Amino acid sequence: MAKCYIHSKKASTRNCSECSKAICHECTFQEVISSRVTRHSSYDRVVELDYNFYCPNCFITYSESTGYDKGSRGVFFRFKNSPSLIGLIILWTFFIGGLVINIFFPIGYILWVGTIIAMIALKVTANRNYNKYLRAIRLSGKLVDVVPVAAAKTKRKDKNLCPNCGVNNPYGSKYCNECGSIL
């Protein structure tokens, strides 16, 4: 039996759909690539889904092309690479419909409940996709500096030494706590 190309001690369960490398269960990323109706009647229909299985390296490429790497920031305004285009259409339809109805009748805010539900669904889906993208990065060994922007902007000096007496003062001090000279 073939071994996983990342975990050499584990047996492979699938091959990557893109590069055909052997991958274990832990390294497999399953994505729905298409769907089709196989049977249709007046009261129900049967939908068949087609899946692709990706290795971590191919999943990183796939996720960058589909927008998984962007996370959940700006998901309400992202029409291209949206986690759910139907959810985005529902969100904006309910929101604008609630505004228009609220002009004539004071009950339009009820439609905003649908907006909130669509917002939650979009955020959860985008966050789930982003976590899969981060897992693929960890498995592939491509480490990315994922430092939040706010933390990068607020770099502090660990030492705020007084030029007169040499005492270490708290960050942001304008005067030395020991001798009183200007820092």
Phi and psi in degrees as a GROMACS rama.xvg file:
@    title "Ramachandran Plot"
@    xaxis  label "Phi"
@    yaxis  label "Psi"
@TYPE xy
-73.4777  152.364  ALA-2
-104.969  153.966  LYS-3
-65.5587  139.388  CYS-4
-76.3852  -15.3785  TYR-5
-95.8366  -49.3504  ILE-6
-102.454  95.1499  HIS-7
-67.899  -15.0102  SER-8
-94.0872  -8.50239  LYS-9
-99.0683  144.79  LYS-10
-77.7583  145.46  ALA-11
-80.1505  147.264  SER-12
-110.793  -23.1165  THR-13
-147.413  171.521  ARG-14
-115.547  146.944  ASN-15
-64.6864  138.429  CYS-16
-71.5599  -22.92  SER-17
-92.3756  -54.9602  GLU-18
-105.229  -6.01023  CYS-19
64.3161  21.524  SER-20
-77.8802  149.432  LYS-21
-76.404  131.434  ALA-22
-132.646  147.324  ILE-23
-84.843  178.624  CYS-24
-63.2437  -37.9808  HIS-25
-66.872  -31.7857  GLU-26
-91.4591  0.869226  CYS-27
-86.9861  128.899  THR-28
-115.901  117.464  PHE-29
-102.584  128.436  GLN-30
-133.492  140.413  GLU-31
-79.0834  123.731  VAL-32
-105.072  -22.9223  ILE-33
-162.323  165.463  SER-34
-142.427  152.961  SER-35
-148.925  150.114  ARG-36
-86.0021  121.531  VAL-37
-97.755  -27.3661  THR-38
-147.083  136.401  ARG-39
-134.743  132.238  HIS-40
-134.06  -177.557  SER-41
-71.7188  -18.9195  SER-42
-118.253  -12.6603  TYR-43
-158.474  174.422  ASP-44
-147.419  152.042  ARG-45
-107.233  123.443  VAL-46
-108.652  129.789  VAL-47
-105.174  132.555  GLU-48
-105.459  140.791  LEU-49
-104.686  132.526  ASP-50
-113.272  149.666  TYR-51
-116.735  145.855  ASN-52
-114.77  126.133  PHE-53
-115.57  146.533  TYR-54
-80.3117  167.073  CYS-55
-58.2229  -40.3953  PRO-56
-67.0037  -43.0166  ASN-57
-71.3717  -30.7401  CYS-58
-68.766  -33.572  PHE-59
-62.2331  -44.5793  ILE-60
-63.0891  -44.4415  THR-61
-62.2925  -43.726  TYR-62
-70.2233  -30.0357  SER-63
-71.1493  -30.0891  GLU-64
-80.117  -25.1098  SER-65
-99.6895  -4.25539  THR-66
92.2717  10.4798  GLY-67
-66.0552  -27.231  TYR-68
-75.9335  -7.47652  ASP-69
-84.7224  -17.3453  LYS-70
76.7029  -158.562  GLY-71
-99.1237  1.8125  SER-72
-72.7191  130.702  ARG-73
72.5745  18.4358  GLY-74
-69.3147  -22.5746  VAL-75
-77.7467  -15.9396  PHE-76
-116.61  5.47719  PHE-77
-94.983  91.7669  ARG-78
-77.7499  -37.5027  PHE-79
-86.7547  135.542  LYS-80
63.2589  37.1265  ASN-81
-79.3781  143.77  SER-82
-64.9704  -28.1068  PRO-83
-151.616  105.691  SER-84
-66.4566  -35.0867  LEU-85
-65.6861  -42.6424  ILE-86
-62.2667  -38.0325  GLY-87
-67.608  -40.0544  LEU-88
-65.8852  -41.8381  ILE-89
-62.3193  -43.4902  ILE-90
-57.1092  -53.2633  LEU-91
-73.5251  -30.2602  TRP-92
-66.0969  -46.8336  THR-93
-66.2902  -38.809  PHE-94
-65.9776  -50.3547  PHE-95
-69.2077  -39.4245  ILE-96
-60.5196  -40.0836  GLY-97
-64.7524  -38.4868  GLY-98
-64.6934  -46.6366  LEU-99
-65.1791  -46.3288  VAL-100
-65.7396  -33.8282  ILE-101
-67.235  -22.4083  ASN-102
-66.8518  -40.9948  ILE-103
-93.4917  -38.3552  PHE-104
-128.697  139.894  PHE-105
-80.8891  30.0167  PRO-106
-118.537  10.5647  ILE-107
-66.3697  -21.2138  GLY-108
-64.654  -17.2895  TYR-109
-64.0645  -33.3202  ILE-110
-67.0264  -21.2648  LEU-111
-70.3051  -15.3961  TRP-112
-63.168  -41.798  VAL-113
-63.5392  -34.7511  GLY-114
-63.6161  -44.3984  THR-115
-64.8599  -41.7999  ILE-116
-62.997  -43.087  ILE-117
-65.3801  -36.8696  ALA-118
-63.0325  -44.7083  MET-119
-63.4342  -43.8843  ILE-120
-62.899  -42.216  ALA-121
-65.1269  -43.2632  LEU-122
-62.9758  -44.0363  LYS-123
-64.7542  -43.7563  VAL-124
-64.8201  -44.0788  THR-125
-64.7041  -39.2881  ALA-126
-67.2287  -40.1779  ASN-127
-63.2314  -43.6185  ARG-128
-64.7454  -39.2608  ASN-129
-66.2908  -38.4534  TYR-130
-65.8321  -35.9786  ASN-131
-65.0371  -38.7225  LYS-132
-62.685  -44.2872  TYR-133
-65.2528  -36.9371  LEU-134
-64.0954  -38.9434  ARG-135
-65.3362  -37.5991  ALA-136
-65.2995  -43.4636  ILE-137
-61.8986  -43.0849  ARG-138
-69.2854  -34.6937  LEU-139
-78.6795  -16.3815  SER-140
87.6768  3.46182  GLY-141
-85.6392  96.2668  LYS-142
-82.8683  131.53  LEU-143
-116.491  140.832  VAL-144
-73.9534  100.013  ASP-145
-101.713  63.7877  VAL-146
-95.1296  129.052  VAL-147
-58.8152  147.718  PRO-148
-62.3502  -39.0906  VAL-149
-63.9789  -38.1107  ALA-150
-70.2957  -33.3529  ALA-151
-70.8302  -32.316  ALA-152
-75.7259  -27.4556  LYS-153
-101.906  46.5539  THR-154
-68.6222  130.084  LYS-155
-111.882  153.033  ARG-156
-80.4711  136.423  LYS-157
-74.6481  -27.4152  ASP-158
-118.525  131.845  LYS-159
-124.439  76.2973  ASN-160
-82.2712  141.949  LEU-161
-77.2595  131.464  CYS-162
-72.0534  -18.2071  PRO-163
-88.5378  -53.1019  ASN-164
-110.237  -14.3332  CYS-165
84.8868  10.4446  GLY-166
-78.4759  140.648  VAL-167
-81.4484  120.416  ASN-168
-105.558  159.679  ASN-169
-62.2913  153.404  PRO-170
-62.3697  135.71  TYR-171
91.0692  -3.909  GLY-172
-70.1028  137.194  SER-173
-95.9523  -20.6682  LYS-174
-128.132  150.027  TYR-175
-70.0611  135.195  CYS-176
-75.3915  -16.6531  ASN-177
-93.9831  -57.3598  GLU-178
-106.227  -15.6725  CYS-179
86.4486  4.79405  GLY-180
-76.2227  158.746  SER-181
-72.8537  135.318  ILE-182
